Amino acid sequence: MLQLEHKDKIKMIITDVDGVLTDGGVYVSTHSEEQVKKLNFKDLMGMALAVRHGYKLGIISGEKNQIIDGIAARFSIEDVHQGIRIKLPVFQSILEKYSLSPEEVCYIGDDVNDLEVLKFVKTAITVPDANFKVKEIENIIVSNFCGGHGAFREVVDSLIY
């Protein structure tokens, strides 16, 4: 479990997808242009638990992928932003939409396109195999699990238990 100092204030969890909900890998085939990515059921259960415990969920991904659409539909996630390279303005618009402060949102990211948001938010979480620049952020919390292997679930468990 992670030590989240301000967990009682958190109302929303926003996450990146590739490298957080997935292991960052992609399966490609010479027979199709479709890309296949692996999700972990622990993380999907974490999403269900988060919703059940009243947390709003959001996704800001640098990539566009039908897997993200499926996750959003399954958990009724309204705030899904795909193909976003500069994430902070989108993150700030979500805060404004729900009248939330940076202290009320937990953000999970793993790469350089997450840096601005991770520095802006009060509860910033990454994975052990994140880019070194992410792990250099002051007060960053590093999950015990790599992306695609239960990191999201660990965050949710740390919030609700």
Secondary structure, 3 states (H helix, E strand, C coil): CCCCCCHHHCCEEEECCCCCCCCCCCEEECCEEEEECCCCHHHHHHHHHHHHCCCEEEEECCCCCHHHHHHHHHCCCCEEECCCCCCHHHHHHHHHHHCCCHHHEEEECCCHHHHHHHHHCCEEEECCCCCHHHHCCCCCEECCCCCCCCHHHHHHHHHHC
